[in-house]
Amino acid sequence: MSRKQHQERVASIAARVRDFHNRNVPFRIYHGSTNSTRPSRYKRDEVIDTRNLAHVLEVSVDKKTVVVEPNVPMDRLLDITLPYGLMPPVVMEFPGITVGGGFSGTSGESSSFKYGLFESNVNSIEIIVPNGDVITASKSDHSDLFLGAASSFGTLGVTTLLELQLIEAKNYVELTYHPVVSMSEAIQRLEVATKDLSNDFVDAILFSQHEGVVCIGRLTNVNQSTIQQFGRPWDPWFYLHAQKLIKNRSTPITETIPLRDYLFRYDRGGFWVGSFAFKYFRCPFNRVTRWFLDDFLHVRVMYHALHQSGLSSRYFVQDVGIPYELASDFAGFLDHTFGYYPVWLCPLSQRQQLGQSTFSDFEVNGQSTETRRLLNFGIWGRGPTNWEQFVEANRTLEHKVQELNGKKWLYAHTYYTEEEFWKIYDREKYDELREKYHATHLPTVYDKVRMRPALTRPRTFLARLYVWFWNIWPLKGLYGLFHAAAGREYLLNRSSLWKI
């Protein structure tokens, strides 16, 4: 796409935004896909449709930058940049997560100990603020808007273009699996690994209280060991492969993984969330069934099925960041309160700067530090079937995270009261930005991320009969599966260039 074509599309969107502003009507942004577990709520006549903003406009080898529209997913972005020998410093592990989603949400991955969150590697954005003006914002120009828009879920305007910083890519990742027997040992190994900046990727998986693995990767062009792939239907799921490798081992083991297989190693099975579908349908979980059902076990398809089925209210899906020094305490709380395993651990680092993003900055007792390191816990499991108990479980987690001065990422179910939410985040700074850039008629971040109360008990016999019927196993799951198949996202997985 040319710059002129992009500008024409942006002008059309800006005119619609201006019309909403003149009528004082709030709008939401429709991207065409989502990687949030929250149910989406749209009114068709109150939507800004940005689905067509899905092109890469320019790659600069000299500056190591790429200019990209917000709805370009990670796999397509790599298809464009890798032929130039370049890649983003932080690549979200699911191929369908978009550039705009990584900026407007909060995305930290196994390279974030070194490069920070995804938004930290964005040089500038083009954004339509809610009165219809088109502004280019960066750290030096409209810096308050640039920093405030990060992780603010589109509540300060419609991001239409981003310039990303790139780094040199290589063909492989040399990945070493270090067996660990406790959370404290995992944290110790993560501490050592993240201080060594010759490492490019660091994360860990705890399979139980007494079994886990720390994975340390380095970019390389040299194949020095066994090649292991994860993208093909007959390849193992990454977490199962890692667990098998370190079983009954006390010494590290190293493999060479093609770059894109490493970056998207959790796509098949969505870490281990895909195994929940086998349990739900009471289907055998083995290599043959995973191969046979592979089309439906990639994250794009699973998210579609999850939202259509309405089963997101049955599964506990949360990511939280905890200060390193309190990570062992939090791990003990998780084990005692929930008992969910495996648990993903990912070290994050955020370099502080004046006016930093309100919703992703890390603060200690309200005071920013030069660099703060958190350990991300990916907590995913089957929740209570009773709605009140499900909400209470999520509330218990939120309270513990706040008690330990951590952060809960807002892509997931959020049950804070409004008062609690604005005690955590800087409402005064946020409201100043909303006032300055004409966004006061739009929903706030809290409005967008909070979960609504459950519906009251149906009063009529027919309504109760409908609810009873709809909850008969496995109707919800089959309905979601049907829509996922009809949506044909599985064809994207079949044709993805990263598997070639």
VENTA-V317772 format. One record per residue. N is the residue number from 1. RES is the residue in three letters. SS is DSSP state (alpha for helix, beta for strand, coil for the rest). PSI is psi as a letter, one per 20 degrees, with the letter a starting at -180 (999 if undefined). D_LAST is the distance of its C-alpha to the last C-alpha in Angstrom with 2 decimals. Layout:
# VENTA-V317772
N_RES_SS_PSI_D_LAST / N_RES_SS_PSI_D_LAST
This chain:
# VENTA-V317772
1_MET_coil_p_25.08 / 2_SER_coil_r_28.20 / 3_ARG_alpha_h_30.50 / 4_LYS_alpha_g_33.18 / 5_GLN_alpha_g_31.18 / 6_HIS_alpha_g_30.35 / 7_GLN_alpha_h_34.03 / 8_GLU_alpha_g_35.13 / 9_ARG_alpha_h_33.07 / 10_VAL_alpha_h_34.34 / 11_ALA_alpha_h_37.88 / 12_SER_alpha_g_37.62 / 13_ILE_alpha_g_36.48 / 14_ALA_alpha_h_39.19 / 15_ALA_alpha_h_41.82 / 16_ARG_alpha_g_40.95 / 17_VAL_alpha_g_41.06 / 18_ARG_alpha_h_44.42 / 19_ASP_alpha_g_45.76 / 20_PHE_alpha_g_45.00 / 21_HIS_alpha_g_46.73 / 22_ASN_alpha_h_49.76 / 23_ARG_coil_i_50.16 / 24_ASN_coil_l_49.52 / 25_VAL_coil_p_46.90 / 26_PRO_coil_q_44.08 / 27_PHE_coil_r_40.52 / 28_ARG_beta_r_37.16 / 29_ILE_beta_p_33.76 / 30_TYR_beta_o_31.37 / 31_HIS_coil_i_27.68 / 32_GLY_coil_i_26.38 / 33_SER_coil_r_24.68 / 34_THR_coil_q_25.69 / 35_ASN_coil_k_24.65 / 36_SER_coil_q_28.32 / 37_THR_coil_i_29.94 / 38_ARG_coil_q_33.12 / 39_PRO_coil_p_34.11 / 40_SER_coil_q_33.82 / 41_ARG_coil_o_37.13 / 42_TYR_coil_q_37.42 / 43_LYS_coil_p_40.25 / 44_ARG_alpha_h_38.99 / 45_ASP_alpha_j_41.74 / 46_GLU_alpha_l_41.07 / 47_VAL_beta_p_37.40 / 48_ILE_beta_o_35.66 / 49_ASP_beta_o_32.49 / 50_THR_coil_j_29.79 / 51_ARG_coil_h_26.78 / 52_ASN_coil_i_26.49 / 53_LEU_coil_m_26.20 / 54_ALA_coil_l_22.40 / 55_HIS_coil_q_21.69 / 56_VAL_beta_p_20.99 / 57_LEU_beta_h_24.06 / 58_GLU_beta_p_23.92 / 59_VAL_beta_p_22.25 / 60_SER_beta_o_24.84 / 61_VAL_coil_h_23.80 / 62_ASP_coil_g_27.48 / 63_LYS_coil_i_28.09 / 64_LYS_coil_l_24.63 / 65_THR_beta_r_24.74 / 66_VAL_beta_p_22.98 / 67_VAL_beta_p_25.06 / 68_VAL_beta_q_23.51 / 69_GLU_coil_q_24.93 / 70_PRO_coil_h_25.19 / 71_ASN_coil_j_23.06 / 72_VAL_coil_p_19.73 / 73_PRO_beta_r_17.53 / 74_MET_alpha_g_15.79 / 75_ASP_alpha_h_12.15 / 76_ARG_alpha_h_13.35 / 77_LEU_alpha_g_15.45 / 78_LEU_alpha_h_12.80 / 79_ASP_alpha_h_10.92 / 80_ILE_alpha_g_14.41 / 81_THR_alpha_h_15.64 / 82_LEU_alpha_h_13.05 / 83_PRO_alpha_h_13.48 / 84_TYR_alpha_j_17.09 / 85_GLY_coil_k_16.54 / 86_LEU_beta_q_17.79 / 87_MET_beta_q_17.25 / 88_PRO_beta_q_19.82 / 89_PRO_coil_h_21.93 / 90_VAL_coil_o_21.62 / 91_VAL_coil_o_18.47 / 92_MET_coil_q_19.34 / 93_GLU_coil_i_17.53 / 94_PHE_coil_p_16.99 / 95_PRO_coil_h_14.44 / 96_GLY_coil_i_17.23 / 97_ILE_coil_p_19.93 / 98_THR_beta_r_21.05 / 99_VAL_alpha_g_22.50 / 100_GLY_alpha_h_25.90 / 101_GLY_alpha_h_25.68 / 102_GLY_alpha_h_25.03 / 103_PHE_alpha_g_28.03 / 104_SER_alpha_h_30.39 / 105_GLY_coil_b_29.69 / 106_THR_coil_o_29.50 / 107_SER_coil_o_26.18 / 108_GLY_coil_p_26.19 / 109_GLU_coil_a_23.35 / 110_SER_coil_i_23.10 / 111_SER_coil_j_23.53 / 112_SER_alpha_i_26.55 / 113_PHE_alpha_h_29.05 / 114_LYS_alpha_h_28.41 / 115_TYR_alpha_j_27.67 / 116_GLY_coil_a_29.39 / 117_LEU_coil_r_28.27 / 118_PHE_alpha_g_25.74 / 119_GLU_alpha_h_28.79 / 120_SER_alpha_i_30.10 / 121_ASN_alpha_j_27.49 / 122_VAL_beta_p_28.43 / 123_ASN_beta_h_30.79 / 124_SER_beta_r_32.22 / 125_ILE_beta_q_32.07 / 126_GLU_beta_p_33.52 / 127_ILE_beta_p_35.29 / 128_ILE_beta_o_37.66 / 129_VAL_coil_r_40.49 / 130_PRO_coil_i_42.33 / 131_ASN_coil_j_45.07 / 132_GLY_coil_i_42.57 / 133_ASP_coil_q_42.58 / 134_VAL_beta_p_39.32 / 135_ILE_beta_p_39.20 / 136_THR_beta_p_36.96 / 137_ALA_beta_q_37.21 / 138_SER_beta_a_36.33 / 139_LYS_coil_i_37.99 / 140_SER_coil_i_40.61 / 141_ASP_coil_p_41.12 / 142_HIS_coil_l_41.83 / 143_SER_alpha_h_40.63 / 144_ASP_alpha_h_42.14 / 145_LEU_alpha_g_40.06 / 146_PHE_alpha_g_36.86 / 147_LEU_alpha_h_37.33 / 148_GLY_alpha_h_38.79 / 149_ALA_alpha_h_36.02 / 150_ALA_coil_p_33.45 / 151_SER_coil_k_33.08 / 152_SER_coil_j_35.82 / 153_PHE_coil_k_33.78 / 154_GLY_coil_j_34.71 / 155_THR_coil_i_38.45 / 156_LEU_coil_j_39.35 / 157_GLY_coil_a_37.68 / 158_VAL_beta_o_34.57 / 159_THR_beta_p_31.97 / 160_THR_beta_i_30.53 / 161_LEU_beta_q_28.83 / 162_LEU_beta_q_27.77 / 163_GLU_beta_p_27.34 / 164_LEU_beta_q_25.16 / 165_GLN_beta_q_25.52 / 166_LEU_beta_r_22.44 / 167_ILE_beta_r_22.09 / 168_GLU_beta_p_20.42 / 169_ALA_coil_q_16.87 / 170_LYS_coil_r_15.75 / 171_ASN_coil_h_12.75 / 172_TYR_beta_r_13.76 / 173_VAL_beta_p_16.26 / 174_GLU_beta_o_18.97 / 175_LEU_beta_p_20.18 / 176_THR_beta_p_23.66 / 177_TYR_beta_o_24.99 / 178_HIS_beta_o_28.77 / 179_PRO_beta_q_30.75 / 180_VAL_beta_q_33.52 / 181_VAL_coil_j_36.41 / 182_SER_coil_r_37.59 / 183_MET_alpha_g_36.91 / 184_SER_alpha_h_39.18 / 185_GLU_alpha_h_37.25 / 186_ALA_alpha_g_33.94 / 187_ILE_alpha_g_35.57 / 188_GLN_alpha_g_37.02 / 189_ARG_alpha_h_33.71 / 190_LEU_alpha_g_32.08 / 191_GLU_alpha_g_35.08 / 192_VAL_alpha_g_34.68 / 193_ALA_alpha_h_30.91 / 194_THR_alpha_i_31.17 / 195_LYS_alpha_i_34.00 / 196_ASP_coil_o_31.91 / 197_LEU_coil_j_30.04 / 198_SER_coil_i_28.07 / 199_ASN_coil_q_26.02 / 200_ASP_coil_h_23.26 / 201_PHE_beta_p_22.54 / 202_VAL_beta_p_25.12 / 203_ASP_beta_a_25.47 / 204_ALA_beta_q_27.04 / 205_ILE_beta_p_27.43 / 206_LEU_beta_o_30.86 / 207_PHE_beta_h_30.81 / 208_SER_beta_a_34.63 / 209_GLN_coil_h_37.60 / 210_HIS_coil_j_37.36 / 211_GLU_beta_p_33.70 / 212_GLY_beta_r_30.86 / 213_VAL_beta_p_28.23 / 214_VAL_beta_p_27.76 / 215_CYS_beta_p_24.27 / 216_ILE_beta_p_24.39 / 217_GLY_beta_q_21.41 / 218_ARG_beta_p_21.38 / 219_LEU_beta_p_18.92 / 220_THR_beta_q_18.62 / 221_ASN_coil_j_17.21 / 222_VAL_coil_p_18.63 / 223_ASN_coil_o_17.35 / 224_GLN_coil_j_20.69 / 225_SER_coil_a_20.07 / 226_THR_coil_p_18.06 / 227_ILE_beta_p_14.27 / 228_GLN_coil_p_13.72 / 229_GLN_coil_q_10.71 / 230_PHE_coil_j_11.59 / 231_GLY_coil_i_8.98 / 232_ARG_coil_q_9.26 / 233_PRO_coil_h_12.67 / 234_TRP_coil_i_14.23 / 235_ASP_coil_q_13.53 / 236_PRO_coil_q_16.68 / 237_TRP_coil_q_17.54 / 238_PHE_alpha_g_17.98 / 239_TYR_alpha_h_21.73 / 240_LEU_alpha_h_22.50 / 241_HIS_alpha_g_20.69 / 242_ALA_alpha_g_22.64 / 243_GLN_alpha_h_25.84 / 244_LYS_alpha_h_25.51 / 245_LEU_alpha_g_24.96 / 246_ILE_alpha_j_28.08 / 247_LYS_coil_p_30.25 / 248_ASN_coil_k_33.55 / 249_ARG_coil_q_32.39 / 250_SER_coil_i_34.32 / 251_THR_coil_q_32.32 / 252_PRO_coil_q_28.94 / 253_ILE_beta_q_25.81 / 254_THR_beta_q_22.83 / 255_GLU_beta_r_19.13 / 256_THR_beta_p_16.30 / 257_ILE_beta_p_13.30 / 258_PRO_beta_q_10.20 / 259_LEU_alpha_g_11.48 / 260_ARG_alpha_h_9.52 / 261_ASP_alpha_h_9.83 / 262_TYR_alpha_g_13.43 / 263_LEU_alpha_h_14.10 / 264_PHE_coil_k_13.16 / 265_ARG_coil_h_14.35 / 266_TYR_coil_j_17.14 / 267_ASP_coil_g_15.45 / 268_ARG_beta_o_15.57 / 269_GLY_coil_i_19.33 / 270_GLY_coil_m_20.24 / 271_PHE_coil_d_21.42 / 272_TRP_coil_j_23.75 / 273_VAL_coil_h_25.14 / 274_GLY_alpha_h_23.26 / 275_SER_alpha_h_25.59 / 276_PHE_alpha_h_28.48 / 277_ALA_alpha_h_27.45 / 278_PHE_alpha_g_27.86 / 279_LYS_alpha_g_31.27 / 280_TYR_alpha_g_32.26 / 281_PHE_coil_j_31.60 / 282_ARG_coil_l_32.98 / 283_CYS_coil_q_29.97 / 284_PRO_coil_q_29.21 / 285_PHE_coil_n_26.61 / 286_ASN_coil_r_24.80 / 287_ARG_alpha_h_21.48 / 288_VAL_alpha_g_22.08 / 289_THR_alpha_h_22.96 / 290_ARG_alpha_h_20.07 / 291_TRP_alpha_g_17.68 / 292_PHE_alpha_h_19.81 / 293_LEU_coil_j_20.07 / 294_ASP_alpha_h_16.57 / 295_ASP_alpha_h_16.41 / 296_PHE_alpha_j_19.48 / 297_LEU_coil_k_18.69 / 298_HIS_beta_q_16.53 / 299_VAL_alpha_g_18.73 / 300_ARG_alpha_g_18.79 / 301_VAL_alpha_g_20.15 / 302_MET_alpha_h_22.39 / 303_TYR_alpha_g_24.04 / 304_HIS_alpha_g_24.83 / 305_ALA_alpha_h_26.35 / 306_LEU_alpha_g_28.23 / 307_HIS_alpha_h_29.93 / 308_GLN_alpha_h_30.84 / 309_SER_alpha_h_32.28 / 310_GLY_coil_j_34.38 / 311_LEU_alpha_j_33.57 / 312_SER_alpha_h_32.79 / 313_SER_alpha_j_36.50 / 314_ARG_alpha_i_36.13 / 315_TYR_beta_p_33.49 / 316_PHE_beta_o_34.10 / 317_VAL_beta_o_31.23 / 318_GLN_beta_q_32.30 / 319_ASP_beta_p_31.24 / 320_VAL_beta_q_34.13 / 321_GLY_beta_p_34.77 / 322_ILE_beta_p_37.65 / 323_PRO_beta_q_39.38 / 324_TYR_alpha_g_38.57 / 325_GLU_alpha_i_42.21 / 326_LEU_alpha_j_42.37 / 327_ALA_alpha_h_39.04 / 328_SER_alpha_h_40.73 / 329_ASP_alpha_g_43.30 / 330_PHE_alpha_h_40.71 / 331_ALA_alpha_h_38.81 / 332_GLY_alpha_g_42.15 / 333_PHE_alpha_g_42.77 / 334_LEU_alpha_g_39.42 / 335_ASP_alpha_g_40.04 / 336_HIS_alpha_h_43.61 / 337_THR_alpha_h_43.11 / 338_PHE_coil_h_39.82 / 339_GLY_coil_k_38.53 / 340_TYR_coil_p_34.88 / 341_TYR_coil_q_32.36 / 342_PRO_coil_r_29.70 / 343_VAL_beta_p_30.21 / 344_TRP_beta_p_27.68 / 345_LEU_beta_p_29.15 / 346_CYS_beta_o_27.84 / 347_PRO_beta_p_30.11 / 348_LEU_beta_q_30.70 / 349_SER_beta_p_32.70 / 350_GLN_beta_o_34.30 / 351_ARG_beta_p_36.30 / 352_GLN_coil_q_39.31 / 353_GLN_coil_q_40.53 / 354_LEU_coil_p_43.40 / 355_GLY_coil_j_42.76 / 356_GLN_coil_r_39.42 / 357_SER_coil_p_37.62 / 358_THR_coil_h_40.06 / 359_PHE_coil_j_37.63 / 360_SER_coil_i_35.35 / 361_ASP_coil_q_37.84 / 362_PHE_coil_p_39.03 / 363_GLU_beta_q_42.81 / 364_VAL_beta_o_45.29 / 365_ASN_coil_k_48.43 / 366_GLY_coil_i_47.81 / 367_GLN_beta_p_47.56 / 368_SER_beta_q_44.43 / 369_THR_coil_r_43.66 / 370_GLU_coil_g_41.99 / 371_THR_beta_p_38.92 / 372_ARG_beta_p_38.52 / 373_ARG_beta_p_36.11 / 374_LEU_beta_q_35.29 / 375_LEU_beta_o_33.43 / 376_ASN_beta_p_31.34 / 377_PHE_beta_p_31.76 / 378_GLY_beta_o_29.31 / 379_ILE_beta_o_31.70 / 380_TRP_beta_p_30.39 / 381_GLY_beta_r_32.39 / 382_ARG_beta_p_34.50 / 383_GLY_coil_r_37.46 / 384_PRO_coil_q_41.01 / 385_THR_coil_h_41.47 / 386_ASN_coil_p_44.63 / 387_TRP_alpha_g_43.97 / 388_GLU_alpha_g_46.67 / 389_GLN_alpha_h_45.43 / 390_PHE_alpha_g_41.83 / 391_VAL_alpha_g_43.09 / 392_GLU_alpha_h_45.29 / 393_ALA_alpha_g_42.44 / 394_ASN_alpha_h_40.48 / 395_ARG_alpha_h_43.73 / 396_THR_alpha_g_44.36 / 397_LEU_alpha_g_41.04 / 398_GLU_alpha_g_41.73 / 399_HIS_alpha_h_45.19 / 400_LYS_alpha_g_44.03 / 401_VAL_alpha_g_41.38 / 402_GLN_alpha_h_44.10 / 403_GLU_alpha_h_46.59 / 404_LEU_coil_j_44.29 / 405_ASN_coil_k_43.71 / 406_GLY_coil_a_40.01 / 407_LYS_beta_p_37.84 / 408_LYS_beta_p_36.20 / 409_TRP_coil_p_33.19 / 410_LEU_coil_j_34.08 / 411_TYR_coil_h_30.94 / 412_ALA_coil_a_32.40 / 413_HIS_coil_p_35.70 / 414_THR_beta_p_38.55 / 415_TYR_coil_j_42.13 / 416_TYR_coil_q_44.13 / 417_THR_coil_r_47.36 / 418_GLU_alpha_h_47.66 / 419_GLU_alpha_g_50.15 / 420_GLU_alpha_g_47.89 / 421_PHE_alpha_g_44.90 / 422_TRP_alpha_i_46.90 / 423_LYS_alpha_h_48.35 / 424_ILE_alpha_g_44.86 / 425_TYR_coil_q_43.72 / 426_ASP_coil_n_45.77 / 427_ARG_alpha_h_47.11 / 428_GLU_alpha_g_49.56 / 429_LYS_alpha_g_46.98 / 430_TYR_alpha_g_44.71 / 431_ASP_alpha_h_47.64 / 432_GLU_alpha_g_48.67 / 433_LEU_alpha_g_45.29 / 434_ARG_alpha_h_45.48 / 435_GLU_alpha_g_48.96 / 436_LYS_alpha_h_48.17 / 437_TYR_coil_k_45.17 / 438_HIS_coil_k_46.75 / 439_ALA_coil_j_44.60 / 440_THR_coil_i_47.45 / 441_HIS_coil_i_47.10 / 442_LEU_coil_q_43.50 / 443_PRO_coil_q_42.61 / 444_THR_coil_r_42.48 / 445_VAL_alpha_g_39.65 / 446_TYR_alpha_g_41.79 / 447_ASP_alpha_h_42.20 / 448_LYS_alpha_h_38.44 / 449_VAL_alpha_i_37.45 / 450_ARG_beta_q_40.43 / 451_MET_coil_p_40.38 / 452_ARG_coil_q_43.22 / 453_PRO_coil_q_45.78 / 454_ALA_coil_q_45.30 / 455_LEU_coil_q_47.10 / 456_THR_coil_r_50.62 / 457_ARG_coil_p_51.44 / 458_PRO_coil_p_51.69 / 459_ARG_coil_h_55.37 / 460_THR_coil_q_55.70 / 461_PHE_alpha_g_55.37 / 462_LEU_alpha_h_52.81 / 463_ALA_alpha_g_50.65 / 464_ARG_alpha_h_50.83 / 465_LEU_alpha_g_50.05 / 466_TYR_alpha_g_46.94 / 467_VAL_alpha_g_45.70 / 468_TRP_alpha_g_46.51 / 469_PHE_alpha_g_44.68 / 470_TRP_alpha_h_41.57 / 471_ASN_coil_j_41.39 / 472_ILE_coil_p_41.57 / 473_TRP_coil_p_38.63 / 474_PRO_coil_l_35.89 / 475_LEU_alpha_g_36.49 / 476_LYS_alpha_g_34.89 / 477_GLY_alpha_g_31.70 / 478_LEU_alpha_h_31.54 / 479_TYR_alpha_g_32.27 / 480_GLY_alpha_g_29.42 / 481_LEU_alpha_g_27.02 / 482_PHE_alpha_g_28.30 / 483_HIS_alpha_h_27.73 / 484_ALA_alpha_h_24.20 / 485_ALA_alpha_g_23.43 / 486_ALA_alpha_h_25.41 / 487_GLY_alpha_h_23.60 / 488_ARG_coil_k_20.31 / 489_GLU_coil_h_18.25 / 490_TYR_alpha_h_16.24 / 491_LEU_alpha_h_14.77 / 492_LEU_alpha_h_13.21 / 493_ASN_alpha_h_11.45 / 494_ARG_alpha_h_10.30 / 495_SER_alpha_j_8.92 / 496_SER_coil_p_7.66 / 497_LEU_alpha_h_5.36 / 498_TRP_alpha_i_5.52 / 499_LYS_alpha_i_3.81 / 500_ILE_coil_999_0.00
